[in-house]
Amino acid sequence: MKRGDFLKEMAGSLFQTVKSVYEPFIHEDFEKVEAAADRALGITWLPLEKEQDGNHDLEMKFIAGKPIIVVRNGTNMQAMNGVCPVCSTIIIVTTLYSSGKCLNCQKEFNFKTQTGELLLETYPLKSKENTVYIGFQKQKKLGEQHA
């Protein structure tokens, strides 16, 4: 083996060794930064479902007393508020047409085409340890000041 090849191999293996030693520490620090950011933004993560449980394309779930519409399109998953933003009525979900409708104000939304009059709030999702979590942001009370 030539001297240049030997030094190149040594540098590569040294880099791999340092990476394998520091990787757990970096991962722990990343989790701490993520938790601090969630705390600063006021996001609370609650379990939505196990990853292997997702067999319906459209369903309504109640998480922490809130109606949540869960929409799946292949491997994509989206969680939306199940309350009409106009009149605060729970949206009726029709899986046959992949749509949701407010029976009070008659506004509709099609989840397959992502079209309709209803402008539904989406919630952040994250996957950790084969469980999908939904993030709820803390709502400010009337008159509360931002620090």
Backbone as a ProteinNet text record, in pm:
[ID]
protein_1_A
[PRIMARY]
MKRGDFLKEMAGSLFQTVKSVYEPFIHEDFEKVEAAADRALGITWLPLEKEQDGNHDLEMKFIAGKPIIVVRNGTNMQAMNGVCPVCSTIIIVTTLYSSGKCLNCQKEFNFKTQTGELLLETYPLKSKENTVYIGFQKQKKLGEQHA
[TERTIARY]
85.4	0	89.3	50.8	128	103.7	200.1	192.2	70.5	39.8	-75.7	-207.9	-217.5	-339.5	-354.7	-241	-244	-292.9	-239.7	-280.8	-426.7	-471.5	-611.7	-703.4	-665.5	-743.2	-745.7	-632	-624	-712.8	-711.9	-795.4	-942.7	-981.8	-1122.2	-1166.5	-1082.1	-1119.5	-1119.7	-1029.5	-1028.8	-1157.6	-1200	-1324.4	-1443.3	-1448.8	-1558.5	-1558.1	-1440.4	-1430.3	-1481.6	-1438	-1482.9	-1633.6	-1683.9	-1828.2	-1906.4	-1860.9	-1932.6	-1927.9	-1822	-1812	-1904	-1909.1	-1985.3	-2132	-2169.2	-2307.1	-2413.3	-2397.4	-2499.7	-2513.9	-2402.8	-2408.1	-2480.8	-2452.7	-2517.7	-2667.1	-2704	-2845.5	-2918.9	-2856	-2915.7	-2931.8	-2829.8	-2837.9	-2948	-2962	-3067.6	-3205.4	-3224.5	-3352.4	-3379.2	-3275.6	-3291.6	-3330.2	-3266.7	-3299.4	-3442.8	-3483.6	-3619.7	-3722	-3695	-3785.6	-3792.9	-3680.4	-3678.9	-3757.1	-3744.8	-3819.9	-3970	-4008.6	-4150.2	-4204.2	-4123.5	-4165.7	-4179.2	-4086.4	-4090.4	-4210.3	-4243.8	-4357.8	-4490.7	-4485.9	-4607.1	-4674	-4594.5	-4649.8	-4646.4	-4761	-4772.9	-4796	-4717.1	-4728.6	-4806.6	-4912.3	-4994.4	-4995.3	-4998.8	-5000.7	-5131.4	-5117.9	-5233.3	-5268.1	-5166.7	-5188.9	-5056	-5059.8	-4943.3	-4930.7	-4809.6	-4788.8	-4854.2	-4858.3	-4915.8	-5069	-5129.8	-5275.5	-5345.1	-5273.6	-5333.6	-5382.5	-5509.2	-5561.2	-5676.3	-5722.4	-5831.5	-5773.3	-5826.9	-5778.9	-5828.9	-5946.4	-6007.6	-6082.9	-6056.5	-6129.3	-6129	-6226.6	-6239.7	-6198	-6108.6	-6063.8	-6083.3	-6095	-6103.4	-5979.2	-5894.3	-5770.4	-5780	-5767.5	-5776.5	-5907.1	-6014.3	-6145.1	-6166.3	-6069.4	-6080.9	-6104.2	-6199.3	-6218	-6106.4	-6042.9	-5931.4	-5964.7	-5950	-5970.2	-5832.8	-5815.3	-5688.9	-5705.7	-5620.9	-5626.6	-5496.8	-5508.2	-5390.7	-5397.3	-5282.9	-5270.7	-5139.7	-5145.7	-5023.6	-4949.1	-4824.4	-4746.5	-4761.4	-4825.8	-4850.6	-4965.2	-4949.5	-5056.4	-5071.4	-5195.1	-5223.4	-5332.4	-5321.7	-5421.3	-5478.2	-5612.1	-5679.2	-5780.8	-5809.8	-5910.5	-6046.9	-6122.8	-6253.6	-6367.8	-6337.9	-6440.1	-6443.9	-6564.9	-6582.8	-6529.7	-6439.5	-6385.3	-6485.8	-6596.3	-6695.9	-6796.7	-6853.5	-6962.8	-6935.4	-6815.5	-6772.5	-6857	-6901.4	-6975.7	-6882.2	-6900.6	-6817.8	-6850.5	-6747.1	-6761.6	-6799.6	-6894	-6935.9	-6846.8	-6780.3	-6687.4	-6757.7	-6748.8	-6804.5	-6689.8	-6665.3	-6552.8	-6580.8	-6706.2	-6739.2	-6691.5	-6713	-6672.5	-6543.8	-6482.8	-6362.3	-6382.9	-6492.1	-6522.9	-6572.1	-6572.9	-6626.8	-6721	-6826	-6925.9	-6974.3	-6991.1	-7052.9	-7202.1	-7281	-7425.7	-7492.1	-7422.7	-7480	-7467.4	-7346.9	-7327.4	-7315.8	-7325.2	-7327.2	-7198.5	-7087.6	-6958.9	-6898	-6827.7	-6771.1	-6621.6	-6554.9	-6414.4	-6390.3	-6324.1	-6289.9	-6143.8	-6119.9	-5985.2	-5897.6	-5955.2	-5875	-5818.9	-5903.2	-5860.2	-5809.7	-5826.1	-5785.7	-5852.9	-5983	-6058.1	-6185.3	-6234.8	-6359.7	-6359.3	-6474.3	-6489.2	-6434.9	-6423.4	-6373.7	-6221.5	-6172	-6028.3	-5991.5	-5952.8	-5927.2	-5783.1	-5767.1	-5634.3	-5567.4	-5441.1	-5366.8	-5278.4	-5254.1	-5170	-5039.5	-4929	-4802	-4803.6	-4737.4	-4724.7	-4577.3	-4544.3	-4408.7	-4417.9	-4322.6	-4319.3	-4199.3	-4225.9	-4118.7	-4151.6	-4059	-4073.5	-4203.5	-4230.1	-4347.8	-4480.3	-4480.9	-4603.3	-4605.5	-4722.8	-4740.3	-4796.4	-4733.2	-4775.4	-4830.6	-4930.7	-4990.1	-4954.5	-4922.7	-4881.6	-4992.7	-5029	-5128	-5055.2	-5082.9	-5019.9	-5109.9	-5048.3	-5121.6	-5185.2	-5314.6	-5385.8	-5370.5	-5342.1	-5333.6	-5473.7	-5483	-5611	-5623.3	-5744.5	-5771.2	-5701.2	-5620.2	-5549.1	-5412.3	-5375.3	-5245.9	-5135.3	-5028.3	-4916.4	-4810	-4740.8	-4630.3	-4504.1	-4433.3	-4312.9	-4193.1
-117.7	0	123.1	219.3	343.3	428	511.3	596.8	690.5	748.1	837.1	765.6	642.4	563.5	529.1	497.1	464	582.7	701.3	820	855.6	836.6	862.4	767	640.7	540.2	571.7	613.3	649.9	769.9	871.2	989.4	951.7	867.4	824.8	746.1	652.2	572.4	656.8	754.5	844.2	926.3	976.5	1052.4	965.5	840.5	749.7	721	706.8	681.3	800.5	919.9	1041.1	1057.8	1031.9	1043.3	945.6	820.3	720.7	752.9	819.4	855.9	973.5	1074.6	1196.3	1191.1	1095.6	1091.2	1082.5	997.6	995.2	1128.8	1199.9	1328.9	1433.4	1434.7	1529.3	1501.2	1372.8	1335.6	1382.1	1363.5	1409.1	1561.1	1633	1778.9	1823.8	1755.7	1789.8	1771.6	1662.8	1640.9	1749.2	1793.4	1899.5	2031.6	2064.1	2187.2	2180.7	2064.7	2047.9	2064.2	2007.4	2020.8	2166.4	2236.3	2377.2	2463.4	2435.1	2510.4	2486.4	2362.5	2331.7	2405.3	2409.9	2478.9	2628.5	2685.9	2829.7	2864.5	2777.1	2801.5	2761.7	2692.9	2650.9	2531.2	2443.5	2326	2207	2141.1	2019.2	1903.7	1799.2	1683.9	1573	1526.2	1417.2	1303.5	1178.2	1066.7	1064.1	1049.1	1042.8	898.2	819.6	678.5	608.6	475.3	395.3	398.2	394	404.7	291.2	170	58.3	54.8	140.1	142.4	218	296.2	382.3	304.8	263.3	190.3	262.9	373.3	450.8	575.8	612.8	732.9	861.1	852.9	970.7	927	991.9	958.4	1076.4	1074.8	1176.2	1112.6	1180.4	1134.3	1247.7	1212	1311.8	1297.8	1399.3	1401.6	1518.1	1488.3	1589.1	1667.4	1600.5	1663.8	1747	1747.2	1826.1	1732.6	1765.9	1683.3	1709.2	1602	1609.3	1522.3	1578.8	1503.3	1457.9	1325.6	1267.9	1222.8	1276.3	1247.2	1178.3	1062.9	991	980.3	1004.8	989.7	916	784.5	704.1	710.3	755.5	768.1	905.7	998.8	1132.1	1127.3	1200.5	1211.8	1358.2	1400.4	1538.8	1538.3	1627.1	1640.7	1781.9	1790.1	1919.9	1934.9	2059.5	2090.2	2043.7	1976.5	1924.9	2018.1	2144.9	2243.6	2349.5	2384.2	2485.9	2620.2	2685.8	2813.6	2927.8	2908.8	3013.6	3012.7	2893.6	2889.6	2798.7	2742.9	2660.1	2534.2	2473.2	2348.2	2235.4	2117.1	2003.4	1965.1	1942.9	1909.9	1762.5	1734.3	1597.7	1544.8	1430.5	1372.4	1259.9	1263.7	1160.5	1088.2	963.2	888.8	845	828.5	786.1	887.7	1016	1122.8	1192.5	1146.3	1208.6	1358	1391.9	1533.1	1556.6	1682.4	1725.5	1841.8	1847.4	1952.3	2002.1	2132.5	2194.3	2201.4	2137	2135.7	2267	2349.2	2475.6	2583.6	2602.4	2708.9	2654.4	2521.3	2455	2469.8	2493.1	2500.4	2360.5	2330.7	2198.4	2206	2089.3	2076.8	1934.8	1920.6	1789.9	1761.5	1653.7	1623.2	1561.2	1498.9	1442.4	1552.4	1648.6	1755.5	1878.1	1879.2	1992.2	2122.5	2114	2231.5	2243.7	2364.6	2389.8	2524.3	2557.8	2688.4	2688.4	2570.6	2563.4	2578.5	2669.2	2686.6	2627.9	2499.8	2427.8	2445.6	2462.8	2476	2339.1	2332.4	2206.8	2206	2086.6	2068	2001	2033.5	1966.9	1822.6	1735.5	1594.9	1558.3	1465.3	1410.1	1263.5	1187.7	1044.5	1012.5	937.3	901.1	765.5	671.9	538.1	470.9	468.4	404	461.4	585.2	653.1	789.7	827	958.8	1051.5	1167.1	1266.5	1388.7	1450.8	1573.5	1686.3	1802.8	1917.6	2020.1	2048.5	2152.7	2272.9	2389.2	2511.6	2575	2622	2685.9	2814.2	2829.3	2948.6	3058.1	3179.2	3293	3333.8	3368.6	3418.4	3566.8	3613.5	3752	3843.7	3935.2	4031.3	3982.6	3857.9	3804.7	3864.3	3904.8	3968.2	3864	3881.8	3795.2	3843	3750.9	3788.3	3802.1
0	0	0	-79.4	-87.4	37.5	66.8	184.7	178	62.3	45.8	70.4	19.1	42.1	189.5	254.3	395.7	479.4	451.2	526.1	498.9	377	342.9	419.8	427.6	501.1	650.1	704.2	846.3	878.1	790.4	812.9	808.8	714.7	704.6	826.4	873.8	990.9	1117.8	1127.4	1242.7	1247.3	1131.3	1123.7	1165.6	1120	1156.1	1306.7	1365.2	1508.6	1589.3	1552.7	1622.4	1606.6	1487.7	1462.5	1549.5	1558.7	1638.4	1787.6	1833	1974.4	2007.2	1920.8	1950.6	1907.7	1825.8	1775	1885.1	1988.7	2095.8	2168	2188.7	2257.6	2172.6	2043.9	1953.9	1946.1	1942.6	1937.2	2063.4	2180.8	2306.6	2307.8	2259.5	2254.2	2159.4	2046	1951.3	2014.6	2090.2	2158	2262.6	2333	2432.6	2366.6	2253.4	2180.7	2128.4	2077.6	2027.3	2139.6	2256.2	2370.2	2417.8	2417.8	2458.1	2360.2	2230.6	2129.7	2145.4	2171.1	2192.7	2315.2	2421.4	2543.2	2518.1	2441	2411.6	2323.2	2230.1	2141.4	2204.6	2317.8	2385.1	2318.4	2256	2188.7	2282.8	2295.6	2373.6	2277.4	2286.7	2197.3	2266.3	2201	2252.3	2150.3	2197.6	2102.5	2023.3	1892.2	1802.4	1771.8	1730.7	1699.8	1679.7	1683.6	1647	1495.8	1443	1298.8	1222	1277.4	1204.8	1214.7	1296.7	1311.3	1198.3	1119.5	1018.3	897	898.3	784.3	715.7	770.4	709.6	644.8	527.7	459.5	525.6	588.5	649.2	773.3	884.9	1006.9	1103.4	1192.8	1297.3	1429	1499.6	1631.3	1730.7	1855.8	1961.1	2048.9	2045.9	2122.8	2220.8	2348.4	2455.2	2444.7	2404.6	2394.6	2270.3	2178.9	2056.3	1938.3	1850.2	1730.8	1629.8	1585.5	1491.9	1371.6	1251.9	1129	1081.4	1067.9	1023.8	878.9	791.2	647.7	608	541.8	493	341.6	279.6	135.2	110.7	103	93.6	225.3	220.7	343.9	407.3	338.2	393	492.9	601	700.7	738.1	755.8	791.3	898.1	994.2	1099.9	1094.5	1094.7	1085.1	1198.4	1228.7	1328.2	1277.1	1361.6	1322.8	1357.4	1386	1420.1	1310.4	1267.1	1164	1215	1140.1	1185.8	1177.4	1104.5	1087.7	1202.1	1231.4	1329.6	1449.3	1460.1	1573.7	1594.2	1486.1	1490.3	1447.2	1504.2	1465	1320.6	1242.8	1101	1087	999.7	970.5	858.4	883	787.2	712.1	578.5	492.7	424.7	464.2	407.2	263.9	226.2	90.8	-12.4	14.5	-76.9	-34	74	130.5	151.3	217.1	237.7	379.5	416.6	544.1	521.6	602	583.4	718.7	727.1	844.2	816.8	898.4	875.7	915.7	991.2	1034.3	926.1	871.8	771.9	628.9	612.7	482.3	401.8	468.1	397.8	392.7	281.3	260.2	231.3	245.5	211.5	162.1	47.2	-7	27.5	99.9	148	39.8	-61.5	-171.2	-260.1	-296.7	-386.5	-311	-178	-93.4	-137.3	-172.2	-214.7	-132.3	-124.2	-54.3	14.6	72.9	139.3	281.7	343.7	480.7	482.6	560.5	578.7	714.6	713.9	837.6	883.8	1013.4	1073.7	1076.7	1034.8	1040.4	1164.8	1214.7	1332.2	1292.3	1359.8	1329	1379.3	1305.1	1341.9	1346.8	1436.4	1437.4	1475.5	1425.3	1450	1538.4	1645	1736.3	1798	1786.6	1844.7	1801.8	1671.8	1610.8	1656.6	1705.4	1744.8	1677.4	1627.3	1566.8	1674.2	1690.7	1790	1719.5	1781.8	1730.1	1825.7	1769.6	1849.9	1863.3	1986.6	2015.4	2072.2	2014.3	2062.4	2167.2	2274.6	2382.8	2331.6	2353.2	2309.1	2413.8	2366.4	2458.8	2502.8	2627.8	2678.4	2644.4	2640.9	2608.6	2708	2658.2	2742.3	2788.6	2755.6	2796.9	2709.6	2771.4	2701.7	2670.4	2556.9	2519.3	2589.7	2654.7	2730.6	2643.7
[MASK]
+++++++++++++++++++++++++++++++++++++++++++++++++++++++++++++++++++++++++++++++++++++++++++++++++++++++++++++++++++++++++++++++++++++++++++++++++++

